[in-house]
Amino acid sequence: MADVLLTHSYHLPYDAKQLRKMQPYAPIGTLYAASALRERGISVAVFDSMLEDPSAKFAAALELHRPKVVAVYEDDFNFLSKMCLTRMREVAHEIAIAARSASAIAIVHGSDATDNPELFLKNGFDYILCGEAEATLVQLCTFLLSGKTTQNIDGLVSLGQDGRVVSAAQRLAKNPSWENLPLPARDLIDMEPYRESWTKSHGYFSANMVSSRGCPYRCNWCAKPISGNKFHLRPAAAVAEEMRILKAERGVQHIWFGDDVFALNQHWVQQFAAEVVQRNAAIPFKIQSRADLMSEQTVQSLKLAGCAEVWMGVESGAQSVLDAMEKGLRLSSVRAARGRLKEAGIEACFFLQFGYPGETWTELQQTIALVRETRPDDIGISFSYPLPGTGFYERVRGQMGRKRNWADSDDLCIMFRAAYTTDFYRAVRNALHAEVDSWHAAGSDSHAQLRVDELWRRVNDQEPLSRQLDEGAASERTAPLSSSVIVPLAALTTAGEV
């Protein structure tokens, strides 16, 4: 039995795209919350819905633990949670109903609940925890379990007696002591299904950890409902020691750092590399970072620590689009980072974004050209997704219809008046993905080349028909299409390769 049962609402089999990839990671944000509760002497159990069906298995967890409090505590370090997917929202509501039927108090924490408190409160939850909520969770559970009043807890939202949303004095709670929390309570979940899934699909076992929380950059499309622009960095020695534990004691063979922005502090990266070497803790790992943080010294330190793969938020090959996003990034930094990482033997991968306001056919072609010039090892393409709390959302909210969230991670639909239709952006995505994949395929595959050529032909055929701009705006903002703009793969050279 446990006084508090923690869970989260992401279930891998409900997301077809991620199920195909089969790269499941433990809900580390949820496990940090469990550590915070346990440190304060509160008995806690975790129901991990990543690989266990929440519809079928959660009721059994309720019966087993008979908790007084159920908290759907989303993993803030998983980009899927940050996407506020409607499938996750539905699961959360089902968990709340089940908890209430078992006479437990229902709490929720996460980006979607923070953005839409009334929706969650009116679908079964008693409280919403906003911001960096480990301390808020501990305080609330302490009060609830002792029968004390819950008023004036920072970051707490509930419904008043009149049915209106009532917020505490500071709605977005901060937890500057997060970096000193005990390690996430991995012992409260079964890691073996993760090991089995990874080994069967990829031949090795990858686990996740984080070295920091938050991001101080101010890209105007990036939603930050949890940490705002705050940034917390764990001690380098503590991060290296956790790597050692995962490697030596858990048999982990690869690590994904779920940080929003790794390597923000160059001196920290140097210290981290030294600590890893001292502990013989180096194993291959991948990170998410920015191109303009990939200095020569940082790349050397990352290599020393075991870094194998860096995903950079490149977003666009058009400087005008990056400037409109307030990205604070120059394309020259992207080219330099690609070159340095390649020289160090570290894979360089680009996150790209299609559909941002002001991006027309000309800017899309510039993105395609940048990818062809720099030849990244992999790309990930998303579409501009307006989420509450961003300048981008405020700019386009008047153009949005009833649908405000993607259903799952492969939804990728345009929900505002972009220059082109969703189908067209998907056609460009498919063609560019296929082309990049063909560069890195073993040997020469003529069938793959023919497929890439055919995908680009479909893009060319669709472009004049797919514009969503009115005729006047299109004539002003969209470059004329030339049949030679998208060059078939067979005609490509490696002249632009770095």
One Martini backbone bead per residue (centre of mass of N, CA, C, O) as a GRO file, in nm:
protein
  498
    1MET     BB    1   0.102   0.033   0.012
    2ALA     BB    2  -0.002   0.385  -0.057
    3ASP     BB    3  -0.063   0.721  -0.031
    4VAL     BB    4   0.086   0.761  -0.317
    5LEU     BB    5  -0.005   0.772  -0.669
    6LEU     BB    6   0.191   0.767  -0.946
    7THR     BB    7   0.161   0.912  -1.280
    8HIS     BB    8   0.089   0.901  -1.636
    9SER     BB    9  -0.036   0.964  -1.991
   10TYR     BB   10   0.179   0.802  -2.148
   11HIS     BB   11   0.119   0.571  -2.432
   12LEU     BB   12   0.277   0.415  -2.674
   13PRO     BB   13   0.039   0.252  -2.831
   14TYR     BB   14  -0.112   0.546  -2.887
   15ASP     BB   15   0.161   0.593  -3.077
   16ALA     BB   16   0.248   0.496  -3.381
   17LYS     BB   17   0.519   0.633  -3.436
   18GLN     BB   18   0.664   0.550  -3.165
   19LEU     BB   19   0.616   0.247  -3.197
   20ARG     BB   20   0.795   0.213  -3.447
   21LYS     BB   21   1.059   0.316  -3.306
   22MET     BB   22   1.111   0.201  -3.023
   23GLN     BB   23   1.190   0.447  -2.771
   24PRO     BB   24   1.167   0.397  -2.460
   25TYR     BB   25   1.111   0.605  -2.168
   26ALA     BB   26   1.128   0.694  -1.869
   27PRO     BB   27   0.952   0.896  -1.628
   28ILE     BB   28   1.160   1.113  -1.489
   29GLY     BB   29   0.977   1.334  -1.368
   30THR     BB   30   0.807   1.138  -1.197
   31LEU     BB   31   1.058   1.023  -1.037
   32TYR     BB   32   1.133   1.287  -0.901
   33ALA     BB   33   0.869   1.316  -0.745
   34ALA     BB   34   0.908   1.056  -0.583
   35SER     BB   35   1.167   1.146  -0.441
   36ALA     BB   36   1.047   1.390  -0.294
   37LEU     BB   37   0.843   1.231  -0.125
   38ARG     BB   38   1.036   1.023   0.007
   39GLU     BB   39   1.223   1.232   0.151
   40ARG     BB   40   0.950   1.319   0.332
   41GLY     BB   41   0.804   1.032   0.416
   42ILE     BB   42   0.627   0.947   0.169
   43SER     BB   43   0.431   0.715   0.049
   44VAL     BB   44   0.519   0.558  -0.274
   45ALA     BB   45   0.389   0.498  -0.601
   46VAL     BB   46   0.423   0.360  -0.945
   47PHE     BB   47   0.247   0.409  -1.253
   48ASP     BB   48   0.357   0.289  -1.565
   49SER     BB   49   0.220   0.377  -1.893
   50MET     BB   50   0.412   0.327  -2.131
   51LEU     BB   51   0.362  -0.019  -2.140
   52GLU     BB   52   0.097   0.009  -1.974
   53ASP     BB   53  -0.232  -0.020  -1.975
   54PRO     BB   54  -0.438   0.214  -1.833
   55SER     BB   55  -0.718   0.079  -1.871
   56ALA     BB   56  -0.634  -0.212  -1.740
   57LYS     BB   57  -0.405  -0.147  -1.492
   58PHE     BB   58  -0.490   0.084  -1.293
   59ALA     BB   59  -0.701  -0.059  -1.119
   60ALA     BB   60  -0.496  -0.255  -0.992
   61ALA     BB   61  -0.324  -0.034  -0.854
   62LEU     BB   62  -0.547   0.070  -0.672
   63GLU     BB   63  -0.599  -0.198  -0.523
   64LEU     BB   64  -0.309  -0.242  -0.415
   65HIS     BB   65  -0.254   0.062  -0.276
   66ARG     BB   66  -0.477   0.248  -0.168
   67PRO     BB   67  -0.486   0.552  -0.219
   68LYS     BB   68  -0.536   0.893  -0.126
   69VAL     BB   69  -0.344   0.975  -0.372
   70VAL     BB   70  -0.355   1.098  -0.713
   71ALA     BB   71  -0.084   1.158  -0.956
   72VAL     BB   72  -0.056   1.325  -1.261
   73TYR     BB   73   0.287   1.323  -1.353
   74GLU     BB   74   0.445   1.464  -1.583
   75ASP     BB   75   0.707   1.452  -1.817
   76ASP     BB   76   0.906   1.734  -1.861
   77PHE     BB   77   1.147   1.564  -2.034
   78ASN     BB   78   0.924   1.512  -2.255
   79PHE     BB   79   0.824   1.615  -2.561
   80LEU     BB   80   0.544   1.477  -2.562
   81SER     BB   81   0.424   1.629  -2.318
   82LYS     BB   82   0.465   1.921  -2.447
   83MET     BB   83   0.241   1.870  -2.686
   84CYS     BB   84  -0.048   1.827  -2.586
   85LEU     BB   85  -0.205   1.562  -2.625
   86THR     BB   86  -0.522   1.435  -2.655
   87ARG     BB   87  -0.464   1.143  -2.568
   88MET     BB   88  -0.350   1.222  -2.292
   89ARG     BB   89  -0.596   1.369  -2.185
   90GLU     BB   90  -0.785   1.124  -2.186
   91VAL     BB   91  -0.621   0.953  -1.987
   92ALA     BB   92  -0.628   1.150  -1.750
   93HIS     BB   93  -0.936   1.148  -1.716
   94GLU     BB   94  -0.960   0.845  -1.657
   95ILE     BB   95  -0.786   0.849  -1.401
   96ALA     BB   96  -0.958   1.046  -1.237
   97ILE     BB   97  -1.214   0.877  -1.229
   98ALA     BB   98  -1.085   0.628  -1.092
   99ALA     BB   99  -0.987   0.773  -0.838
  100ARG     BB  100  -1.262   0.880  -0.740
  101SER     BB  101  -1.394   0.593  -0.724
  102ALA     BB  102  -1.156   0.531  -0.492
  103SER     BB  103  -1.143   0.790  -0.297
  104ALA     BB  104  -0.940   0.976  -0.439
  105ILE     BB  105  -0.725   1.225  -0.484
  106ALA     BB  106  -0.688   1.445  -0.770
  107ILE     BB  107  -0.386   1.506  -0.951
  108VAL     BB  108  -0.219   1.755  -1.171
  109HIS     BB  109   0.071   1.762  -1.399
  110GLY     BB  110   0.130   1.997  -1.670
  111SER     BB  111   0.106   2.164  -1.959
  112ASP     BB  112  -0.197   2.124  -2.025
  113ALA     BB  113  -0.309   2.192  -1.740
  114THR     BB  114  -0.187   2.477  -1.726
  115ASP     BB  115  -0.342   2.583  -1.986
  116ASN     BB  116  -0.622   2.396  -1.885
  117PRO     BB  117  -0.764   2.397  -1.592
  118GLU     BB  118  -1.074   2.374  -1.629
  119LEU     BB  119  -1.080   2.114  -1.793
  120PHE     BB  120  -0.955   1.934  -1.565
  121LEU     BB  121  -1.141   2.008  -1.322
  122LYS     BB  122  -1.410   1.915  -1.497
  123ASN     BB  123  -1.254   1.604  -1.526
  124GLY     BB  124  -1.174   1.515  -1.193
  125PHE     BB  125  -0.991   1.726  -1.072
  126ASP     BB  126  -0.879   1.893  -0.776
  127TYR     BB  127  -0.574   1.951  -0.877
  128ILE     BB  128  -0.321   2.188  -0.984
  129LEU     BB  129   0.021   2.184  -1.092
  130CYS     BB  130   0.240   2.453  -1.125
  131GLY     BB  131   0.531   2.421  -1.255
  132GLU     BB  132   0.782   2.346  -1.032
  133ALA     BB  133   0.623   2.076  -0.842
  134GLU     BB  134   0.758   1.913  -0.614
  135ALA     BB  135   0.709   2.095  -0.364
  136THR     BB  136   0.403   2.120  -0.402
  137LEU     BB  137   0.339   1.821  -0.377
  138VAL     BB  138   0.447   1.781  -0.093
  139GLN     BB  139   0.272   1.992   0.048
  140LEU     BB  140  -0.005   1.888  -0.036
  141CYS     BB  141   0.019   1.596   0.071
  142THR     BB  142   0.071   1.670   0.361
  143PHE     BB  143  -0.200   1.812   0.404
  144LEU     BB  144  -0.397   1.589   0.310
  145LEU     BB  145  -0.289   1.360   0.512
  146SER     BB  146  -0.352   1.572   0.773
  147GLY     BB  147  -0.606   1.778   0.715
  148LYS     BB  148  -0.517   2.035   0.598
  149THR     BB  149  -0.496   2.322   0.454
  150THR     BB  150  -0.449   2.446   0.093
  151GLN     BB  151  -0.381   2.727   0.120
  152ASN     BB  152  -0.131   2.916  -0.021
  153ILE     BB  153  -0.006   2.744  -0.260
  154ASP     BB  154   0.222   2.745  -0.473
  155GLY     BB  155   0.092   2.634  -0.786
  156LEU     BB  156  -0.217   2.622  -0.709
  157VAL     BB  157  -0.518   2.471  -0.853
  158SER     BB  158  -0.876   2.533  -0.828
  159LEU     BB  159  -1.206   2.503  -0.720
  160GLY     BB  160  -1.451   2.678  -0.620
  161GLN     BB  161  -1.769   2.696  -0.492
  162ASP     BB  162  -1.853   2.855  -0.774
  163GLY     BB  163  -1.665   2.706  -1.011
  164ARG     BB  164  -1.408   2.862  -1.002
  165VAL     BB  165  -1.096   2.947  -1.063
  166VAL     BB  166  -0.826   2.893  -0.826
  167SER     BB  167  -0.539   3.074  -0.741
  168ALA     BB  168  -0.250   3.115  -0.632
  169ALA     BB  169  -0.031   3.360  -0.585
  170GLN     BB  170   0.175   3.158  -0.745
  171ARG     BB  171   0.131   2.980  -1.024
  172LEU     BB  172   0.451   2.965  -1.092
  173ALA     BB  173   0.646   2.752  -0.966
  174LYS     BB  174   0.962   2.723  -0.802
  175ASN     BB  175   1.272   2.494  -0.810
  176PRO     BB  176   1.597   2.556  -0.731
  177SER     BB  177   1.648   2.257  -0.580
  178TRP     BB  178   1.639   2.033  -0.798
  179GLU     BB  179   1.953   1.967  -0.838
  180ASN     BB  180   1.935   1.828  -0.523
  181LEU     BB  181   1.793   1.590  -0.579
  182PRO     BB  182   1.740   1.293  -0.587
  183LEU     BB  183   1.736   1.042  -0.762
  184PRO     BB  184   1.551   0.888  -0.958
  185ALA     BB  185   1.293   0.637  -0.892
  186ARG     BB  186   1.362   0.353  -1.056
  187ASP     BB  187   1.273   0.132  -0.836
  188LEU     BB  188   0.944   0.187  -0.891
  189ILE     BB  189   1.014   0.044  -1.159
  190ASP     BB  190   1.021  -0.148  -1.455
  191MET     BB  191   1.308  -0.186  -1.667
  192GLU     BB  192   1.289  -0.447  -1.844
  193PRO     BB  193   1.096  -0.363  -2.078
  194TYR     BB  194   1.298  -0.160  -2.188
  195ARG     BB  195   1.530  -0.348  -2.247
  196GLU     BB  196   1.374  -0.538  -2.436
  197SER     BB  197   1.284  -0.330  -2.648
  198TRP     BB  198   1.564  -0.226  -2.729
  199THR     BB  199   1.708  -0.494  -2.795
  200LYS     BB  200   1.510  -0.594  -3.011
  201SER     BB  201   1.519  -0.321  -3.199
  202HIS     BB  202   1.858  -0.226  -3.151
  203GLY     BB  203   2.079  -0.397  -2.957
  204TYR     BB  204   2.022  -0.197  -2.711
  205PHE     BB  205   2.044  -0.001  -2.403
  206SER     BB  206   1.839   0.278  -2.329
  207ALA     BB  207   1.863   0.569  -2.125
  208ASN     BB  208   1.754   0.832  -1.908
  209MET     BB  209   1.861   1.179  -1.853
  210VAL     BB  210   1.961   1.477  -1.662
  211SER     BB  211   2.137   1.809  -1.624
  212SER     BB  212   1.877   1.990  -1.682
  213ARG     BB  213   1.650   2.282  -1.658
  214GLY     BB  214   1.547   2.438  -1.912
  215CYS     BB  215   1.536   2.770  -2.094
  216PRO     BB  216   1.666   3.099  -2.184
  217TYR     BB  217   1.545   3.110  -2.442
  218ARG     BB  218   1.315   3.309  -2.692
  219CYS     BB  219   1.142   3.148  -2.867
  220ASN     BB  220   0.817   3.230  -2.999
  221TRP     BB  221   0.720   2.900  -3.018
  222CYS     BB  222   0.806   2.827  -2.724
  223ALA     BB  223   0.685   2.643  -2.470
  224LYS     BB  224   0.691   2.739  -2.091
  225PRO     BB  225   0.491   2.633  -1.839
  226ILE     BB  226   0.708   2.544  -1.617
  227SER     BB  227   0.999   2.735  -1.632
  228GLY     BB  228   1.023   2.918  -1.845
  229ASN     BB  229   1.346   3.094  -1.836
  230LYS     BB  230   1.461   2.894  -1.660
  231PHE     BB  231   1.785   2.761  -1.524
  232HIS     BB  232   1.908   2.433  -1.434
  233LEU     BB  233   2.216   2.295  -1.287
  234ARG     BB  234   2.387   2.028  -1.236
  235PRO     BB  235   2.633   1.875  -1.107
  236ALA     BB  236   2.880   1.720  -1.273
  237ALA     BB  237   2.937   1.488  -1.072
  238ALA     BB  238   2.643   1.384  -1.052
  239VAL     BB  239   2.608   1.310  -1.350
  240ALA     BB  240   2.847   1.115  -1.375
  241GLU     BB  241   2.750   0.920  -1.152
  242GLU     BB  242   2.489   0.836  -1.291
  243MET     BB  243   2.626   0.712  -1.533
  244ARG     BB  244   2.782   0.497  -1.380
  245ILE     BB  245   2.539   0.351  -1.264
  246LEU     BB  246   2.403   0.277  -1.532
  247LYS     BB  247   2.645   0.119  -1.642
  248ALA     BB  248   2.738  -0.072  -1.389
  249GLU     BB  249   2.434  -0.142  -1.249
  250ARG     BB  250   2.222  -0.145  -1.523
  251GLY     BB  251   2.340  -0.196  -1.822
  252VAL     BB  252   2.384   0.057  -1.978
  253GLN     BB  253   2.463   0.164  -2.337
  254HIS     BB  254   2.278   0.427  -2.343
  255ILE     BB  255   2.213   0.791  -2.365
  256TRP     BB  256   1.948   1.023  -2.297
  257PHE     BB  257   1.932   1.363  -2.299
  258GLY     BB  258   1.644   1.568  -2.193
  259ASP     BB  259   1.742   1.833  -2.244
  260ASP     BB  260   1.676   2.126  -2.391
  261VAL     BB  261   1.989   2.239  -2.320
  262PHE     BB  262   2.294   2.140  -2.395
  263ALA     BB  263   2.588   2.312  -2.328
  264LEU     BB  264   2.561   2.609  -2.216
  265ASN     BB  265   2.817   2.543  -2.033
  266GLN     BB  266   3.141   2.510  -2.106
  267HIS     BB  267   3.273   2.455  -1.827
  268TRP     BB  268   3.087   2.225  -1.748
  269VAL     BB  269   3.163   2.031  -1.978
  270GLN     BB  270   3.457   1.997  -1.894
  271GLN     BB  271   3.397   1.886  -1.612
  272PHE     BB  272   3.226   1.648  -1.699
  273ALA     BB  273   3.440   1.500  -1.864
  274ALA     BB  274   3.636   1.459  -1.627
  275GLU     BB  275   3.437   1.296  -1.448
  276VAL     BB  276   3.390   1.064  -1.643
  277VAL     BB  277   3.682   0.968  -1.670
  278GLN     BB  278   3.740   0.917  -1.367
  279ARG     BB  279   3.483   0.690  -1.366
  280ASN     BB  280   3.442   0.529  -1.623
  281ALA     BB  281   3.142   0.647  -1.767
  282ALA     BB  282   3.159   0.612  -2.064
  283ILE     BB  283   2.895   0.651  -2.299
  284PRO     BB  284   2.684   0.668  -2.529
  285PHE     BB  285   2.535   0.988  -2.635
  286LYS     BB  286   2.252   1.211  -2.648
  287ILE     BB  287   2.158   1.546  -2.761
  288GLN     BB  288   2.027   1.877  -2.699
  289SER     BB  289   2.089   2.174  -2.897
  290ARG     BB  290   2.304   2.428  -3.024
  291ALA     BB  291   2.501   2.548  -3.269
  292ASP     BB  292   2.624   2.802  -3.096
  293LEU     BB  293   2.755   2.581  -2.875
  294MET     BB  294   2.968   2.445  -3.090
  295SER     BB  295   3.249   2.455  -2.994
  296GLU     BB  296   3.554   2.326  -2.997
  297GLN     BB  297   3.566   2.262  -2.691
  298THR     BB  298   3.290   2.130  -2.660
  299VAL     BB  299   3.327   1.902  -2.865
  300GLN     BB  300   3.570   1.775  -2.722
  301SER     BB  301   3.424   1.716  -2.454
  302LEU     BB  302   3.196   1.541  -2.567
  303LYS     BB  303   3.378   1.323  -2.682
  304LEU     BB  304   3.515   1.242  -2.413
  305ALA     BB  305   3.228   1.159  -2.272
  306GLY     BB  306   3.060   1.007  -2.543
  307CYS     BB  307   2.943   1.159  -2.764
  308ALA     BB  308   2.734   1.070  -3.067
  309GLU     BB  309   2.480   1.289  -3.056
  310VAL     BB  310   2.343   1.591  -3.216
  311TRP     BB  311   2.060   1.794  -3.159
  312MET     BB  312   1.950   2.067  -3.361
  313GLY     BB  313   1.781   2.381  -3.373
  314VAL     BB  314   1.738   2.495  -3.688
  315GLU     BB  315   1.438   2.492  -3.855
  316SER     BB  316   1.596   2.682  -4.086
  317GLY     BB  317   1.737   2.809  -4.409
  318ALA     BB  318   1.612   3.090  -4.323
  319GLN     BB  319   1.693   3.383  -4.181
  320SER     BB  320   1.412   3.518  -4.173
  321VAL     BB  321   1.278   3.297  -3.999
  322LEU     BB  322   1.467   3.302  -3.756
  323ASP     BB  323   1.408   3.599  -3.691
  324ALA     BB  324   1.099   3.566  -3.651
  325MET     BB  325   1.150   3.354  -3.409
  326GLU     BB  326   1.380   3.450  -3.222
  327LYS     BB  327   1.643   3.253  -3.216
  328GLY     BB  328   1.949   3.361  -3.232
  329LEU     BB  329   2.047   3.249  -3.526
  330ARG     BB  330   2.303   3.150  -3.744
  331LEU     BB  331   2.388   2.979  -4.027
  332SER     BB  332   2.693   2.975  -3.975
  333SER     BB  333   2.667   2.798  -3.715
  334VAL     BB  334   2.562   2.545  -3.852
  335ARG     BB  335   2.804   2.492  -4.036
  336ALA     BB  336   3.018   2.482  -3.813
  337ALA     BB  337   2.896   2.254  -3.642
  338ARG     BB  338   2.896   2.036  -3.855
  339GLY     BB  339   3.203   2.031  -3.898
  340ARG     BB  340   3.298   1.973  -3.605
  341LEU     BB  341   3.138   1.710  -3.560
  342LYS     BB  342   3.252   1.550  -3.794
  343GLU     BB  343   3.552   1.565  -3.707
  344ALA     BB  344   3.474   1.416  -3.420
  345GLY     BB  345   3.248   1.185  -3.479
  346ILE     BB  346   2.970   1.338  -3.458
  347GLU     BB  347   2.648   1.341  -3.486
  348ALA     BB  348   2.446   1.553  -3.700
  349CYS     BB  349   2.126   1.695  -3.615
  350PHE     BB  350   1.804   1.813  -3.742
  351PHE     BB  351   1.572   2.043  -3.655
  352LEU     BB  352   1.262   2.102  -3.824
  353GLN     BB  353   1.035   2.368  -3.958
  354PHE     BB  354   0.709   2.398  -4.084
  355GLY     BB  355   0.493   2.698  -4.144
  356TYR     BB  356   0.591   2.957  -4.071
  357PRO     BB  357   0.536   3.269  -4.073
  358GLY     BB  358   0.672   3.371  -4.396
  359GLU     BB  359   0.686   3.096  -4.520
  360THR     BB  360   0.778   3.000  -4.835
  361TRP     BB  361   0.900   2.859  -5.107
  362THR     BB  362   1.170   2.996  -5.080
  363GLU     BB  363   1.233   2.903  -4.784
  364LEU     BB  364   1.208   2.602  -4.830
  365GLN     BB  365   1.443   2.586  -5.032
  366GLN     BB  366   1.658   2.680  -4.828
  367THR     BB  367   1.631   2.433  -4.647
  368ILE     BB  368   1.700   2.220  -4.855
  369ALA     BB  369   1.980   2.340  -4.925
  370LEU     BB  370   2.108   2.310  -4.645
  371VAL     BB  371   2.086   2.006  -4.626
  372ARG     BB  372   2.252   1.947  -4.884
  373GLU     BB  373   2.511   2.093  -4.796
  374THR     BB  374   2.553   1.954  -4.488
  375ARG     BB  375   2.468   1.665  -4.435
  376PRO     BB  376   2.307   1.532  -4.222
  377ASP     BB  377   2.251   1.241  -4.038
  378ASP     BB  378   1.974   1.380  -3.948
  379ILE     BB  379   1.612   1.431  -3.933
  380GLY     BB  380   1.351   1.649  -3.794
  381ILE     BB  381   1.001   1.702  -3.871
  382SER     BB  382   0.799   1.980  -3.817
  383PHE     BB  383   0.520   2.176  -3.731
  384SER     BB  384   0.375   2.450  -3.666
  385TYR     BB  385   0.278   2.491  -3.308
  386PRO     BB  386   0.030   2.644  -3.134
  387LEU     BB  387   0.098   2.748  -2.805
  388PRO     BB  388   0.036   2.856  -2.522
  389GLY     BB  389   0.239   3.145  -2.431
  390THR     BB  390   0.301   3.243  -2.719
  391GLY     BB  391   0.362   3.458  -2.972
  392PHE     BB  392   0.259   3.278  -3.197
  393TYR     BB  393  -0.022   3.224  -3.085
  394GLU     BB  394  -0.116   3.522  -3.080
  395ARG     BB  395  -0.084   3.564  -3.390
  396VAL     BB  396  -0.291   3.293  -3.477
  397ARG     BB  397  -0.557   3.252  -3.306
  398GLY     BB  398  -0.767   3.383  -3.516
  399GLN     BB  399  -0.714   3.122  -3.727
  400MET     BB  400  -0.835   2.921  -3.541
  401GLY     BB  401  -1.005   2.654  -3.457
  402ARG     BB  402  -1.114   2.396  -3.264
  403LYS     BB  403  -0.842   2.288  -3.316
  404ARG     BB  404  -0.550   2.288  -3.068
  405ASN     BB  405  -0.451   1.979  -3.095
  406TRP     BB  406  -0.274   1.708  -3.111
  407ALA     BB  407  -0.326   1.369  -3.090
  408ASP     BB  408  -0.034   1.300  -3.194
  409SER     BB  409   0.297   1.294  -3.313
  410ASP     BB  410   0.165   1.246  -3.627
  411ASP     BB  411  -0.028   1.470  -3.701
  412LEU     BB  412   0.081   1.737  -3.830
  413CYS     BB  413  -0.109   1.990  -3.833
  414ILE     BB  414  -0.249   2.273  -3.964
  415MET     BB  415  -0.409   2.538  -3.741
  416PHE     BB  416  -0.351   2.761  -3.956
  417ARG     BB  417  -0.265   3.023  -4.187
  418ALA     BB  418  -0.076   2.905  -4.405
  419ALA     BB  419   0.075   2.881  -4.713
  420TYR     BB  420   0.001   2.573  -4.674
  421THR     BB  421  -0.081   2.262  -4.668
  422THR     BB  422  -0.051   1.975  -4.502
  423ASP     BB  423   0.004   1.790  -4.749
  424PHE     BB  424   0.245   1.948  -4.855
  425TYR     BB  425   0.431   1.930  -4.610
  426ARG     BB  426   0.435   1.621  -4.615
  427ALA     BB  427   0.567   1.592  -4.891
  428VAL     BB  428   0.831   1.733  -4.816
  429ARG     BB  429   0.905   1.559  -4.579
  430ASN     BB  430   0.920   1.285  -4.728
  431ALA     BB  431   1.137   1.367  -4.936
  432LEU     BB  432   1.362   1.460  -4.741
  433HIS     BB  433   1.386   1.205  -4.580
  434ALA     BB  434   1.452   1.015  -4.816
  435GLU     BB  435   1.710   1.158  -4.902
  436VAL     BB  436   1.872   1.133  -4.643
  437ASP     BB  437   1.854   0.825  -4.622
  438SER     BB  438   2.007   0.772  -4.894
  439TRP     BB  439   2.289   0.875  -4.806
  440HIS     BB  440   2.305   0.641  -4.554
  441ALA     BB  441   2.291   0.411  -4.724
  442ALA     BB  442   2.387   0.108  -4.813
  443GLY     BB  443   2.487   0.170  -5.087
  444SER     BB  444   2.329   0.135  -5.406
  445ASP     BB  445   1.983   0.244  -5.461
  446SER     BB  446   1.779   0.274  -5.725
  447HIS     BB  447   1.500   0.259  -5.591
  448ALA     BB  448   1.543   0.490  -5.390
  449GLN     BB  449   1.595   0.708  -5.604
  450LEU     BB  450   1.322   0.684  -5.744
  451ARG     BB  451   1.154   0.757  -5.497
  452VAL     BB  452   1.265   1.038  -5.453
  453ASP     BB  453   1.193   1.154  -5.728
  454GLU     BB  454   0.887   1.107  -5.695
  455LEU     BB  455   0.844   1.284  -5.442
  456TRP     BB  456   0.940   1.551  -5.579
  457ARG     BB  457   0.729   1.552  -5.802
  458ARG     BB  458   0.489   1.585  -5.612
  459VAL     BB  459   0.570   1.857  -5.509
  460ASN     BB  460   0.567   2.007  -5.780
  461ASP     BB  461   0.266   1.940  -5.845
  462GLN     BB  462   0.140   2.075  -5.575
  463GLU     BB  463   0.228   2.371  -5.525
  464PRO     BB  464   0.014   2.541  -5.696
  465LEU     BB  465  -0.239   2.390  -5.527
  466SER     BB  466  -0.144   2.453  -5.200
  467ARG     BB  467  -0.223   2.734  -5.160
  468GLN     BB  468  -0.361   2.954  -4.896
  469LEU     BB  469  -0.332   3.203  -5.021
  470ASP     BB  470  -0.416   3.463  -5.158
  471GLU     BB  471  -0.355   3.585  -5.463
  472GLY     BB  472  -0.210   3.844  -5.375
  473ALA     BB  473  -0.019   3.724  -5.162
  474ALA     BB  474   0.116   3.517  -5.345
  475SER     BB  475   0.247   3.723  -5.543
  476GLU     BB  476   0.425   3.852  -5.306
  477ARG     BB  477   0.538   3.572  -5.130
  478THR     BB  478   0.568   3.373  -5.381
  479ALA     BB  479   0.765   3.197  -5.558
  480PRO     BB  480   0.822   3.088  -5.845
  481LEU     BB  481   0.792   2.793  -6.015
  482SER     BB  482   1.044   2.556  -6.087
  483SER     BB  483   1.135   2.254  -6.225
  484SER     BB  484   1.448   2.300  -6.110
  485VAL     BB  485   1.440   2.331  -5.804
  486ILE     BB  486   1.388   2.024  -5.775
  487VAL     BB  487   1.634   1.801  -5.760
  488PRO     BB  488   1.710   1.515  -5.852
  489LEU     BB  489   1.904   1.280  -5.712
  490ALA     BB  490   2.070   1.195  -5.970
  491ALA     BB  491   2.182   1.513  -5.994
  492LEU     BB  492   2.347   1.503  -5.757
  493THR     BB  493   2.603   1.629  -5.558
  494THR     BB  494   2.891   1.676  -5.322
  495ALA     BB  495   2.976   1.981  -5.315
  496GLY     BB  496   2.817   2.060  -5.027
  497GLU     BB  497   2.989   1.889  -4.855
  498VAL     BB  498   3.144   1.871  -4.513
   0.00000   0.00000   0.00000
